[in-house]
Structure formats: structure tokens, C-alpha cells
Amino acid sequence: MATRTLQSAPQILPLYLRAAAPMVPGASLLPFVPGGGDEIPELELELAGVSAEAADVAAYAKVCGFALRDHLPPTYPHVLAFPLQMAVMANGSFPFGAVGLVHLENRIVQRRPLVVGEELTLRVRPTKLLPHPKGKTFTLVTEVRTGNELAWESVSTMLRRGGEGSSAAVPKQGQPRSQPDSFPTVPTATPASAEWRLDGGLGRRYAGVSGDRNPIHMHALTAKPLGFPAAIAHGMWTKARCLAALEPRLPDGFAVDVRFRKPVLLPAKVEFASADTDDSTSGEEIAFTVRDAKRGTPHLDGLVRPSQPQAKSGRKK
């Protein structure tokens, strides 16, 4: 796979226009518009010399509930890499546009905390399509390096709805996957430790600090044409808010997996609950969930696993 090195971060607005263009009949015939291929292209984008601005990190932390520290929230590198992810999916050889894709799962591995202002190199690559009962899936693999050190990585599993799927949606040998084979969930009887009231403008506020302005998150008027009765909360906001709630318990190095279940229709009132798992072989594991405060419907299930057993954080609290 050839790596294409970028000189600057791609501009988000033109990428969104290209990502949405396949919705216009005949637009995919243009060579620069997604929809011109049958398979995910072998493409890796790299951008060096990236650093997070303290003011941007502070704004993100406020929206997601993180405390202000001298290191990045564990989900923030996803924001830094988002323009590269969009550029991959807006490539003319991509088989479909990004608008309308469903984020099914996300895995983040933080090997160590990243310092605000630290110079980073980002790499993003997609993987091949796999069958799914509701369509087809692929993953976006993101790596963040400092020099030769791999400090942070993520795998996002995306669903393209429609077409012929298969119940045998199992990754092939060597195929990245976002979830561990064993994924404990929080018992429904576990009492909530927090209740969050989410107003109708949450999607727009998160879009302002993340750059993710997918129409399904912005307003009911833009979400309804894409099959949602109202704007829905960003899945990565929900994951970030959970990690902010767990932040005092997070070690320096850990992996956190989530499955996005039922979308959070805004406005909403949701509950957060967590529980230690019974797995004592790998240190403290924490299962967590976000569920509808009234009906108990799960919106997200998650699991934190330390990279090293019983790792203790040396960060300032």
C-alpha cells in the first residue's frame, strides 16, 4: 500500500461536498466524486507536524466533560485525524459517499498520554469491505506517532446500509477489528452513577469542536432526509463523555472499545452506569453503558482494559 504524504490538513467543507455528491444522480460518474469504484481503495494518508492547540483542546474538553489538563483527552486524537478520515472517504475511487454511513464500533488504544502541543504524525487507511446483515462494513485505521513511537491508534467500524449482506460478518485473518472477542456488558440492574440531559443543540456544539458536521447530527431538518426522526448525538461524543466520567480511574495506557447501539435522538435524558468485570488476569477492567433514562434502552456499551496489569497513572489529577 502506497502512503501519500500531505503537506497540510484537508479542508473539511469541500470534503463534505464531495462526500455528499453521490446522493445527486449521475454525480458519481465524475472522477473526483466517490462512487467510482467497487471496492475500498488501497490508500494511506499521512500528515506530519500536527499539534493540538490549547484553546481547541479546552473547548473540546468543555463540550465533552473532561477536566483541563496538560495532556490530550484520550478521544481527542480522533478529532485531529478526522480531516484525513474524510479525505480517504471522499477519494474518487471510494465506492460510496461518507454521508449516511453508520458508525458501529470504535476501539482506541492509548499507549501513553499525549501532551498538548506535542508534534504528531497522523496516518489513516481504510480496510476492505466485509458482508454484514444490514449491508457491508469497512474500518478506518488511524495511527498517531511521535517520532518512531506509536503512541495512539484507533479502529472505527463503519456500516454502509443496503445491498446484499451476510450474517457471516466475521473479519478475515489479519483484518483489523474494533472489538475484543469477549465483550462483557453492564447488567441492566446496575444503578446509574450519572444522568445527563442532552439538549437539541449538542450535535452542533460538538460539531464546532470536532469538525464532524454530518447532517444527521446538526438538526432534525437535515437528519430526516437521511432516515432519522431527529438529530442524533455523535457516537464519538458519547464515548468521550463516558471516558470523561471514568477519567479518574483511567491508567496511562489502556484500550477502550465501544459498540454504538440505538442512536441518541436529541433532546434526550440518558444514564451512565459502570461496573468492574470479573476478569482479574489483566488488571482492572471496567464495563460501562449509556442507556435511555426512562426506558433503559442501551445506546452504547463499552469496556476499558489496561495495557498493563494494575497500571497506575502518574498524571496530574
C-alpha positions in Angstrom: 0.0 0.0 0.0 1.4 3.4 -1.0 1.4 6.2 1.5 0.5 9.6 0.3 2.1 12.4 2.4 0.0 15.6 2.8 1.5 19.0 3.3 -1.4 20.4 5.2 -4.7 19.2 6.7 -7.5 18.9 4.2 -10.3 21.4 4.3 -13.5 19.9 5.7 -16.2 21.8 3.8 -15.0 20.7 0.3 -14.7 17.1 1.6 -18.2 17.1 2.8 -19.5 18.4 -0.5 -17.7 15.6 -2.3 -18.9 13.1 0.3 -22.5 14.1 -0.3 -22.2 14.4 -4.1 -23.0 10.7 -4.7 -26.6 11.5 -3.5 -27.0 13.5 -6.7 -27.9 11.2 -9.6 -25.1 10.8 -12.1 -22.5 12.7 -9.9 -20.5 9.5 -9.3 -19.5 9.5 -12.9 -17.2 12.4 -12.2 -13.7 11.1 -11.4 -13.2 13.2 -8.3 -16.6 12.1 -6.7 -16.9 8.9 -4.6 -18.8 6.1 -6.1 -16.5 5.4 -9.0 -15.2 2.1 -7.6 -16.5 -1.3 -6.4 -14.0 -1.9 -3.6 -12.3 0.2 -0.9 -9.1 1.6 -2.4 -5.7 0.8 -1.0 -4.9 4.2 0.2 -3.0 5.6 3.2 -2.8 9.3 4.0 -0.1 10.7 6.3 0.2 14.2 7.8 3.3 15.2 9.9 3.9 18.2 12.1 0.4 18.2 13.7 -0.1 19.6 17.2 -3.2 20.4 19.2 -3.8 24.0 20.2 -4.5 24.5 23.9 -7.6 26.6 23.2 -9.1 24.0 20.9 -8.5 21.3 23.4 -10.1 23.4 26.1 -13.2 23.9 24.0 -13.4 20.2 23.3 -12.9 19.3 26.9 -15.8 21.6 27.9 -18.3 20.1 25.5 -17.3 16.5 26.4 -16.9 16.9 30.2 -13.2 16.4 30.5 -11.1 18.3 33.1 -8.5 20.7 31.8 -5.0 19.1 31.9 -1.7 19.3 30.2 -2.4 16.2 28.1 -5.0 15.4 25.4 -8.3 13.7 26.3 -7.9 10.1 25.0 -10.5 10.7 22.3 -9.0 14.0 21.0 -6.6 12.4 18.5 -9.7 11.2 16.7 -10.6 14.9 16.1 -7.1 15.7 14.8 -7.3 12.8 12.4 -10.9 13.4 11.3 -9.9 15.5 8.2 -7.7 12.7 7.0 -10.5 10.2 7.5 -12.9 12.3 5.5 -10.3 12.7 2.8 -10.0 8.9 2.5 -13.7 8.5 2.1 -14.0 11.5 -0.3 -11.5 9.9 -2.7 -12.9 9.5 -6.2 -12.2 5.7 -6.1 -14.1 5.2 -2.9 -17.2 3.1 -3.7 -19.7 5.4 -1.9 -20.0 8.7 -0.1 -19.5 9.1 3.6 -22.8 10.8 4.2 -25.3 8.3 5.6 -22.6 5.8 6.9 -23.4 4.4 10.4 -20.6 4.2 13.0 -21.0 0.7 14.5 -17.9 0.3 16.7 -14.8 2.1 17.8 -11.6 0.9 19.5 -9.0 3.3 20.9 -5.6 2.2 22.2 -3.7 4.9 24.1 -0.2 3.7 24.8 0.7 6.8 26.7 -0.9 10.3 27.3 -0.2 12.8 24.6 0.9 16.3 25.7 -0.9 19.4 24.4 1.3 20.9 21.8 3.3 17.7 21.2 4.3 17.3 17.5 2.5 14.3 16.0 2.3 12.3 12.7 -1.1 11.0 11.7 -1.8 8.1 9.4 -5.2 6.9 8.2 -6.0 3.9 6.0 -9.2 2.0 5.2 -9.7 -1.7 5.0 -11.7 -3.9 2.6 -15.4 -4.3 2.6 -16.9 -7.2 4.6 -20.5 -8.5 4.5 -23.0 -7.5 7.2 -26.6 -8.5 7.7 -27.6 -4.9 7.0 -25.2 -4.1 4.2 -21.4 -4.0 4.2 -18.8 -2.8 6.7 -15.2 -1.5 6.5 -12.9 0.0 9.0 -10.8 3.2 9.3 -7.5 2.5 11.0 -5.8 5.6 12.5 -2.3 5.8 13.9 -0.7 8.7 15.8 3.1 8.6 16.1 5.7 10.8 17.9 8.9 10.1 16.0 9.1 6.4 15.6 6.8 5.7 18.6 3.2 4.5 18.0 1.5 6.4 20.9 -2.2 6.1 20.0 -4.3 4.2 17.5 -8.0 3.6 16.7 -10.2 1.4 14.6 -13.6 2.6 13.6 -16.1 0.2 12.0 -18.5 1.8 9.6 -21.7 0.3 8.1 -22.9 1.0 4.5 -26.6 0.2 4.7 -28.4 -1.6 1.9 -27.4 -4.1 -0.7 -26.8 -7.8 -0.1 -25.4 -8.6 3.3 -24.5 -11.8 5.1 -24.8 -13.0 8.6 -21.3 -14.2 8.5 -19.8 -10.8 9.1 -16.5 -12.1 10.6 -13.2 -10.4 9.8 -10.8 -12.4 7.7 -7.4 -13.4 9.0 -5.3 -10.3 9.6 -8.3 -8.0 9.2 -8.4 -5.2 11.9 -11.4 -5.4 14.1 -12.6 -2.9 16.7 -13.9 -5.3 19.4 -12.4 -8.0 21.5 -14.0 -11.4 21.1 -15.2 -11.3 24.7 -17.2 -8.1 25.5 -18.9 -8.0 28.9 -21.8 -5.7 29.3 -23.2 -3.9 32.4 -26.1 -5.7 34.0 -29.3 -3.9 33.5 -29.9 -3.8 37.3 -26.7 -1.8 37.8 -27.7 1.6 39.2 -26.7 4.7 37.2 -23.9 6.8 38.6 -24.9 9.8 36.5 -27.8 11.2 34.5 -27.1 13.5 31.5 -29.7 15.8 30.0 -28.8 16.4 26.3 -30.3 19.4 24.6 -31.1 19.7 20.9 -28.0 21.8 20.2 -25.5 19.2 21.4 -24.8 18.0 17.9 -24.0 21.5 16.7 -21.7 22.2 19.7 -19.8 19.0 19.2 -19.5 19.7 15.5 -18.0 23.0 16.3 -15.1 21.5 18.4 -14.7 18.3 16.3 -15.3 19.3 12.7 -17.8 16.5 12.3 -20.7 18.3 10.7 -22.6 15.2 9.3 -26.2 16.4 8.6 -27.6 13.7 10.8 -26.2 15.5 13.9 -26.9 19.1 13.1 -30.7 19.5 13.0 -33.9 17.5 12.6 -34.5 19.1 9.2 -31.2 17.7 7.9 -31.4 14.4 9.7 -34.9 13.4 8.5 -33.9 13.1 4.8 -31.2 10.6 5.9 -33.7 8.4 7.8 -33.6 9.8 11.4 -36.7 11.4 13.0 -34.5 13.9 14.8 -30.8 14.9 15.0 -28.7 12.3 16.8 -25.8 12.7 19.2 -22.4 11.9 17.7 -21.2 8.5 18.8 -17.8 9.8 19.5 -19.2 12.5 21.8 -21.0 9.7 23.7 -17.8 7.7 24.0 -15.8 10.8 25.1 -18.4 11.7 27.7 -18.1 8.2 29.2 -14.3 8.4 29.3 -14.6 11.8 31.0 -16.8 10.2 33.7 -14.2 7.4 34.1 -11.1 9.7 33.8 -10.0 9.4 37.5 -9.8 5.6 37.1 -8.0 5.5 33.7 -4.4 4.4 33.7 -1.8 6.0 31.4 -2.0 3.1 28.9 -5.4 1.4 28.1 -7.7 0.1 25.3 -11.3 1.2 25.2 -13.9 -0.5 23.0 -17.4 0.7 22.4 -20.4 -0.6 20.4 -22.9 2.0 19.4 -26.4 0.6 19.8 -29.6 2.7 19.5 -28.9 6.3 18.3 -29.5 9.0 20.9 -32.3 11.2 19.5 -31.9 14.8 20.6 -33.0 16.2 23.0 -32.7 13.2 25.4 -32.1 12.2 29.0 -29.7 9.3 29.4 -28.0 7.4 32.2 -24.4 6.3 32.6 -23.5 3.2 34.6 -20.3 1.3 35.0 -19.2 -1.9 36.7 -15.9 -3.8 37.3 -15.7 -7.0 35.4 -14.7 -10.4 36.8 -11.6 -10.7 34.7 -8.7 -10.5 37.2 -6.0 -11.6 34.7 -5.4 -8.3 33.1 -5.8 -5.8 35.9 -8.8 -3.6 36.4 -11.4 -3.8 33.6 -14.4 -1.5 33.6 -17.6 -2.2 31.6 -19.8 0.9 31.1 -23.0 1.7 29.3 -25.2 4.7 28.3 -28.9 3.9 28.3 -32.2 5.8 28.0 -33.1 7.2 31.4 -36.8 6.3 31.1 -36.9 3.0 29.1 -33.5 1.6 29.8 -32.8 1.1 26.1 -29.0 0.8 25.6 -27.3 3.4 23.4 -23.7 2.4 24.0 -21.8 -0.5 25.6 -18.1 -0.1 26.4 -15.1 -1.8 28.0 -11.9 -0.3 29.3 -8.9 -2.7 29.6 -5.5 -1.5 30.9 -2.5 -2.1 28.7 -0.5 -3.2 31.7 -2.0 -5.1 34.7 -2.7 -2.8 37.6 -1.1 0.2 35.8 -1.1 3.4 37.9 -1.5 6.8 36.4 1.3 9.3 37.0 -0.7 12.1 35.6 -1.8 15.2 37.5 -5.4 14.9 38.7 
